Amino acid sequence: MSNLVRVHHGKGRAGRSSPCLGFLASTLSAAVARNGYYIASAWILVERGYGTAGVATFLAIVSVVEFIASPLAGVAADRFDRRCLNVAADLSRFVVMLATACALLDMDVFVIICLSAALFSFCDRVALTSSQSMIPVIADGRDLVASNSAVFFVMQVGNLGAALLAGPLLHDRSPVLPFTVIAAFFLFSSGCLALMRLQPVSRDVRFAKISAAQLDPSLRRLIGVYALLYTSAVLVSVMGSSFVFQEQKGTAADFGYLEAAWSAGSLIGAVSLFRIERAMSTHVRHLMLLGLTALVLMALASLPTPWTVILFVALGFLYNLGRVSVEVTLQSHVSIYLLGRAKGIMHSVAVVLGLLIFGIAAAVGDRAFPSTIFLSFGVALLVSILCLNVGVIQTREKGET
């Protein structure tokens, strides 16, 4: 971790109570609302007949907005008070969801959800960037692995809660109800953040050190790993509802169960970095996680239905373990004063790769089985792992010469 982070923690620790509980409560509530929004939107589009292409279009809009918003959110997180920025973003998401619920009463579902996605994703990116950039300050000098694991564990508890909540809310009910209920969680999240008190970061120091932020080869590889992990999760989000609806002939409740399986695996993944952190190098760990993700995605195309839940547990486990590892690595290499911008760059690269997946899914539509697309992406992941490994070997050879 940079000296700047340590100095800031040392100054901020005295004379203030730990804001950890309030931050975790906000993270839990926001995760329920955020995941619930995407689950409800995806299922409503599929149920109304828009299929994979409709969900892909919806998430493509989200990704385009996130690509634009990520650098802006990163700069804002480094320039303004991150807690206040997060409160504003939570309140904005609350308003957007209530407006969506009201508009669904009279207007076309597809148009409303796509417009809602554009507004929601911009606010969402600001919230996530500012929230995750606060983690080193919330840690207050404690182990970054423990702090990130706690945050991501709570986040996945929220995702699991959203998955369990979505099924009953969506089953034979008006789409207005789930959006209204879920919106209330954003209001609670903003309240928890508003009651927190964090030591402000010196604005002058934060911008004086901007020249130190350089994308060295190890950071570029980290961005590549994050982009691949992110895209694998995006693929499951795009194809998951169609996978249940078309191939498994399932209901909204079945879709909720698979989302819950993903979240259950993620819960385990969030706290598993302790066990394997010292067992292997960071690079080897990231390649192993990507390789196992590829194999699980490929297995979805061949294993029967009872195994699907187990495979989704495994996907959630691998994804969240990878996310925690990437976050810890990033926070250890980048100053807290530049963390927002670094995360903005990282997410922008991931979104570009995600947009490619959306384009393919939208172009293919319902002409290919979702399991076939899972298989194809698994093969692409294996090829990407080889490319990342070749890059490390070349870097080592240059260093030796």
Phi and psi in degrees as a GROMACS rama.xvg file:
@    title "Ramachandran Plot"
@    xaxis  label "Phi"
@    yaxis  label "Psi"
@TYPE xy
-67.6905  155.624  SER-2
-62.5418  -31.6546  ASN-3
-60.1572  -40.6034  LEU-4
-64.6912  -42.3985  VAL-5
-66.6645  -41.8534  ARG-6
-62.4817  -43.9188  VAL-7
-62.9484  -39.8663  HIS-8
-65.7422  -39.6863  HIS-9
-63.4756  -37.0696  GLY-10
-74.737  -33.1014  LYS-11
-88.2313  -9.18629  GLY-12
-76.9754  -38.1441  ARG-13
-72.6649  139.61  ALA-14
75.7345  18.6517  GLY-15
-146.288  146.776  ARG-16
-78.49  153.651  SER-17
-68.465  128.938  SER-18
-88.3773  11.815  PRO-19
-60.4093  -44.3921  CYS-20
-64.2947  -42.775  LEU-21
-63.5373  -39.4991  GLY-22
-65.5753  -42.6665  PHE-23
-67.0074  -38.017  LEU-24
-63.6954  -41.5108  ALA-25
-64.5917  -42.7462  SER-26
-61.1468  -43.515  THR-27
-61.4125  -50.3459  LEU-28
-64.9919  -43.7474  SER-29
-65.3206  -34.4572  ALA-30
-66.4088  -39.9836  ALA-31
-58.8583  -48.0767  VAL-32
-68.2616  -43.8209  ALA-33
-64.671  -51.1998  ARG-34
-67.1429  -36.2888  ASN-35
-61.6645  -38.2601  GLY-36
-61.0136  -47.5625  TYR-37
-70.9867  -37.7746  TYR-38
-62.9648  -47.9195  ILE-39
-63.0152  -43.5211  ALA-40
-63.3166  -46.05  SER-41
-63.3769  -43.9694  ALA-42
-68.9067  -40.1185  TRP-43
-61.7262  -39.5089  ILE-44
-65.3293  -43.1783  LEU-45
-66.7685  -43.9925  VAL-46
-64.12  -32.3993  GLU-47
-84.5014  5.5252  ARG-48
95.6087  9.84984  GLY-49
-86.1425  -14.82  TYR-50
63.0378  -161.331  GLY-51
-60.8933  -40.636  THR-52
-61.7255  -39.0342  ALA-53
-65.824  -43.9782  GLY-54
-66.1589  -40.4421  VAL-55
-63.3427  -40.3461  ALA-56
-63.9194  -44.521  THR-57
-57.0234  -49.106  PHE-58
-74.5021  -25.78  LEU-59
-65.4728  -40.2055  ALA-60
-61.0993  -43.6365  ILE-61
-57.8221  -44.1622  VAL-62
-69.4835  -39.4828  SER-63
-60.9707  -45.0919  VAL-64
-65.6963  -41.0862  VAL-65
-63.8571  -36.6882  GLU-66
-61.5928  -40.7745  PHE-67
-73.0398  -40.171  ILE-68
-78.8698  -28.2108  ALA-69
-58.0525  -50.9401  SER-70
-62.9751  -39.1  PRO-71
-64.7985  -42.732  LEU-72
-64.2759  -37.5794  ALA-73
-63.6936  -45.1336  GLY-74
-63.492  -43.5225  VAL-75
-62.9979  -39.6508  ALA-76
-65.3623  -31.1947  ALA-77
-85.4361  -19.0273  ASP-78
-96.519  -37.8134  ARG-79
-112.027  172.775  PHE-80
-64.7767  119.575  ASP-81
-67.447  -34.742  ARG-82
-65.5222  -47.5086  ARG-83
-63.9826  -37.0282  CYS-84
-63.4118  -40.6028  LEU-85
-67.4022  -39.9661  ASN-86
-60.8558  -45.7829  VAL-87
-61.8151  -39.7716  ALA-88
-67.7569  -38.8895  ALA-89
-64.0477  -43.9397  ASP-90
-64.2148  -36.0537  LEU-91
-66.5038  -41.0932  SER-92
-64.9214  -37.5002  ARG-93
-59.6824  -46.1665  PHE-94
-65.6255  -42.6705  VAL-95
-61.3064  -41.747  VAL-96
-69.5218  -38.5698  MET-97
-65.3026  -40.8121  LEU-98
-63.4615  -38.3629  ALA-99
-63.3551  -44.4385  THR-100
-59.3924  -42.6513  ALA-101
-68.0696  -41.7072  CYS-102
-68.2913  -29.8022  ALA-103
-65.881  -15.2824  LEU-104
-69.3401  -30.9199  LEU-105
-125.011  -15.925  ASP-106
-116.763  169.613  MET-107
-63.1643  131.709  ASP-108
-60.2142  -47.5261  VAL-109
-62.5061  -45.9589  PHE-110
-62.6778  -45.7971  VAL-111
-64.4563  -44.5071  ILE-112
-66.516  -37.193  ILE-113
-67.7489  -41.6121  CYS-114
-64.9623  -41.5778  LEU-115
-61.9908  -40.124  SER-116
-61.1615  -38.8039  ALA-117
-63.3309  -45.4174  ALA-118
-71.6744  -44.5173  LEU-119
-62.4625  -44.8825  PHE-120
-66.7213  -32.4669  SER-121
-64.8392  -49.6623  PHE-122
-62.823  -37.4591  CYS-123
-63.8889  -40.7952  ASP-124
-66.7121  -40.5179  ARG-125
-61.4879  -43.8019  VAL-126
-63.4132  -47.5543  ALA-127
-66.9993  -41.9067  LEU-128
-64.7284  -46.6176  THR-129
-67.2786  -39.3595  SER-130
-65.2909  -50.014  SER-131
-71.2508  -24.4916  GLN-132
-72.8182  -16.1002  SER-133
-83.2008  -12.1121  MET-134
-58.4879  -45.5912  ILE-135
-60.4229  -33.7513  PRO-136
-72.1545  -41.6521  VAL-137
-61.4424  -36.9041  ILE-138
-61.021  -33.792  ALA-139
55.8122  45.4048  ASP-140
88.9298  -7.41752  GLY-141
-77.7085  172.869  ARG-142
-57.9708  127.685  ASP-143
-66.2064  -33.3668  LEU-144
-62.2285  -45.7844  VAL-145
-64.5401  -42.1939  ALA-146
-66.8128  -46.7654  SER-147
-67.1946  -37.7234  ASN-148
-62.826  -41.2811  SER-149
-63.3664  -44.8459  ALA-150
-63.7101  -46.8645  VAL-151
-72.3226  -29.8527  PHE-152
-62.9114  -48.7919  PHE-153
-62.8434  -38.5257  VAL-154
-60.788  -41.5161  MET-155
-74.5394  -28.6357  GLN-156
-60.4828  -42.4186  VAL-157
-62.9123  -41.8683  GLY-158
-62.8538  -40.0408  ASN-159
-64.2331  -42.7875  LEU-160
-61.4546  -39.1252  GLY-161
-64.8923  -40.7151  ALA-162
-64.5429  -40.9931  ALA-163
-71.5053  -31.4507  LEU-164
-76.9678  -32.2264  LEU-165
-65.2494  -40.781  ALA-166
-56.1097  -57.435  GLY-167
-61.4053  -36.5097  PRO-168
-69.3805  -32.9021  LEU-169
-89.3357  -17.067  LEU-170
-74.3856  110.339  HIS-171
53.2057  38.9942  ASP-172
-129.413  163.108  ARG-173
-64.2984  141.538  SER-174
-65.7276  -11.3366  PRO-175
-66.6028  -39.0306  VAL-176
-60.1321  -52.7519  LEU-177
-59.6259  -39.3678  PRO-178
-65.9209  -37.1473  PHE-179
-68.9361  -45.3598  THR-180
-64.9703  -45.251  VAL-181
-66.0132  -34.2753  ILE-182
-59.1246  -32.4744  ALA-183
-61.4115  -28.8578  ALA-184
-67.0352  -33.2161  PHE-185
-66.1958  -35.7086  PHE-186
-64.8213  -42.8504  LEU-187
-64.2076  -40.3743  PHE-188
-59.8743  -44.9598  SER-189
-63.9032  -35.4474  SER-190
-64.2668  -41.8898  GLY-191
-62.1023  -42.4105  CYS-192
-67.6381  -37.9895  LEU-193
-62.6408  -29.6751  ALA-194
-83.623  -10.5918  LEU-195
-77.1086  153.454  MET-196
-131.85  118.129  ARG-197
-116.821  148.362  LEU-198
-67.8276  124.103  GLN-199
-65.911  146.047  PRO-200
-89.7836  135.302  VAL-201
-60.7371  122.064  SER-202
-66.8505  -38.161  ARG-203
-66.2834  -45.8479  ASP-204
-62.5739  -39.4006  VAL-205
-61.3606  -40.1777  ARG-206
-90.6042  -18.3153  PHE-207
-69.29  -24.5867  ALA-208
-97.4176  10.8776  LYS-209
-66.1036  -26.7354  ILE-210
-68.6146  -15.2397  SER-211
-79.2665  -13.3367  ALA-212
-82.8626  103.595  ALA-213
-128.855  142.711  GLN-214
-86.9542  87.3234  LEU-215
-75.0689  170.112  ASP-216
-56.0948  -39.2898  PRO-217
-66.489  -36.2299  SER-218
-71.4928  -34.9747  LEU-219
-65.0574  -39.6265  ARG-220
-65.1718  -38.6641  ARG-221
-61.78  -40.9574  LEU-222
-62.4128  -39.8431  ILE-223
-63.4212  -42.1308  GLY-224
-63.0694  -45.5115  VAL-225
-61.0124  -42.3533  TYR-226
-61.5042  -40.876  ALA-227
-70.3138  -41.0669  LEU-228
-62.313  -44.9461  LEU-229
-60.715  -43.0317  TYR-230
-67.9827  -35.0321  THR-231
-64.1505  -39.363  SER-232
-67.8289  -38.4009  ALA-233
-61.7167  -41.7191  VAL-234
-61.2964  -42.5671  LEU-235
-63.9452  -38.2129  VAL-236
-65.5681  -41.2402  SER-237
-68.8097  -45.5781  VAL-238
-96.3834  -12.905  MET-239
-59.8179  -47.9791  GLY-240
-64.703  -41.2463  SER-241
-68.9282  -33.844  SER-242
-59.7984  -43.3204  PHE-243
-72.5143  -45.8758  VAL-244
-71.0517  -42.0473  PHE-245
-91.0143  -51.7289  GLN-246
-84.516  -35.5442  GLU-247
-101.562  -4.58797  GLN-248
53.465  41.2343  LYS-249
-92.3369  178.815  GLY-250
-110.47  -179.062  THR-251
-60.4067  -35.7007  ALA-252
-64.4242  -40.8219  ALA-253
-63.0851  -41.2536  ASP-254
-61.6703  -41.0415  PHE-255
-62.4942  -36.6412  GLY-256
-64.8416  -41.5262  TYR-257
-66.3805  -40.0144  LEU-258
-62.3868  -38.6787  GLU-259
-66.1626  -37.5691  ALA-260
-63.0735  -42.7393  ALA-261
-58.2836  -47.4907  TRP-262
-66.3332  -36.8642  SER-263
-63.3382  -42.9995  ALA-264
-63.2661  -37.4199  GLY-265
-65.1399  -35.2791  SER-266
-58.7359  -43.6731  LEU-267
-68.0664  -41.5904  ILE-268
-63.121  -32.3762  GLY-269
-65.0873  -27.2098  ALA-270
-112.393  11.9933  VAL-271
-93.0558  -10.7862  SER-272
-64.9255  -29.0488  LEU-273
-54.6241  -40.5228  PHE-274
-74.1294  -32.9285  ARG-275
-113.401  0.118186  ILE-276
-58.024  -43.308  GLU-277
-91.2351  -6.23846  ARG-278
-78.5258  -24.3871  ALA-279
-153.46  162.533  MET-280
-68.3939  160.161  SER-281
-60.0627  -44.4156  THR-282
-63.5489  -45.0076  HIS-283
-63.1672  -40.1406  VAL-284
-61.3816  -44.4031  ARG-285
-65.8131  -40.9182  HIS-286
-65.6504  -38.8938  LEU-287
-63.1446  -43.4513  MET-288
-64.1118  -40.4757  LEU-289
-66.2877  -40.199  LEU-290
-64.4971  -43.295  GLY-291
-66.8513  -36.9405  LEU-292
-60.5888  -42.171  THR-293
-60.58  -43.5052  ALA-294
-66.4735  -38.7756  LEU-295
-67.4045  -41.9621  VAL-296
-61.3793  -40.2053  LEU-297
-67.6879  -32.5417  MET-298
-68.6983  -25.4546  ALA-299
-60.3377  -25.0175  LEU-300
-79.8339  -14.169  ALA-301
-124.027  -26.4423  SER-302
-83.9521  148.163  LEU-303
-70.9038  171.337  PRO-304
-54.0541  -44.7891  THR-305
-57.0965  -26.7872  PRO-306
-80.3421  -14.9542  TRP-307
-59.5913  -41.8704  THR-308
-61.9898  -43.2736  VAL-309
-63.3875  -40.8478  ILE-310
-65.3309  -37.0526  LEU-311
-69.2823  -33.7608  PHE-312
-60.5294  -45.0185  VAL-313
-63.6651  -40.9799  ALA-314
-62.2228  -44.2792  LEU-315
-62.7927  -41.2918  GLY-316
-60.5327  -50.7066  PHE-317
-65.3306  -40.3134  LEU-318
-65.0851  -47.8305  TYR-319
-74.3857  -33.5798  ASN-320
-60.2758  -42.8437  LEU-321
-65.122  -41.1639  GLY-322
-62.2033  -45.8078  ARG-323
-61.2184  -43.9142  VAL-324
-62.1213  -43.2344  SER-325
-64.1842  -43.6079  VAL-326
-62.3888  -45.0606  GLU-327
-62.4007  -43.5761  VAL-328
-62.7114  -43.8211  THR-329
-63.5036  -46.4283  LEU-330
-66.5778  -23.9019  GLN-331
-80.5561  -21.1872  SER-332
-104.332  -18.886  HIS-333
-117.909  138.032  VAL-334
-60.7637  147.066  SER-335
-60.4163  -26.7813  ILE-336
-76.0739  -14.1282  TYR-337
-116.787  4.55148  LEU-338
-63.8646  -38.0135  LEU-339
-60.8026  -46.0878  GLY-340
-68.537  -37.4547  ARG-341
-62.3712  -43.0959  ALA-342
-66.9631  -34.4203  LYS-343
-62.0862  -43.8166  GLY-344
-63.9  -45.6201  ILE-345
-60.035  -45.651  MET-346
-70.6923  -33.5052  HIS-347
-61.4951  -43.0219  SER-348
-63.2742  -42.6504  VAL-349
-63.0849  -38.4363  ALA-350
-66.0768  -36.7959  VAL-351
-59.253  -44.45  VAL-352
-66.6107  -38.5021  LEU-353
-62.3191  -37.6645  GLY-354
-62.7418  -34.0173  LEU-355
-62.5377  -41.7078  LEU-356
-63.8203  -42.8255  ILE-357
-61.0026  -42.5028  PHE-358
-61.6132  -42.6253  GLY-359
-65.0263  -44.8968  ILE-360
-63.471  -40.8836  ALA-361
-67.573  -37.433  ALA-362
-70.5651  -41.0128  ALA-363
-73.0899  -37.4947  VAL-364
61.5883  -133.572  GLY-365
-98.7539  15.6819  ASP-366
-78.6422  -16.2861  ARG-367
-124.628  145.503  ALA-368
-67.5535  142.382  PHE-369
-55.4818  -36.6365  PRO-370
-63.8949  -31.7863  SER-371
-66.4224  -39.1921  THR-372
-68.4461  -38.0936  ILE-373
-58.6173  -44.6755  PHE-374
-61.5757  -44.7159  LEU-375
-63.6964  -41.5744  SER-376
-69.0943  -34.4238  PHE-377
-59.3239  -41.7168  GLY-378
-64.0196  -42.7357  VAL-379
-62.1281  -36.2367  ALA-380
-63.2617  -41.5792  LEU-381
-62.565  -40.088  LEU-382
-64.2901  -40.9974  VAL-383
-63.915  -36.3364  SER-384
-61.7656  -41.5488  ILE-385
-61.0589  -40.9141  LEU-386
-64.9417  -42.7865  CYS-387
-63.3567  -39.7902  LEU-388
-68.5109  -38.7505  ASN-389
-62.1915  -39.3951  VAL-390
-60.993  -39.874  GLY-391
-66.5183  -43.0823  VAL-392
-61.9621  -43.7373  ILE-393
-63.0751  -40.078  GLN-394
-64.1189  -41.6646  THR-395
-65.8251  -39.7157  ARG-396
-64.3684  -39.6683  GLU-397
-65.1227  -38.6793  LYS-398
-66.6936  -35.3287  GLY-399
-72.2792  -31.2  GLU-400
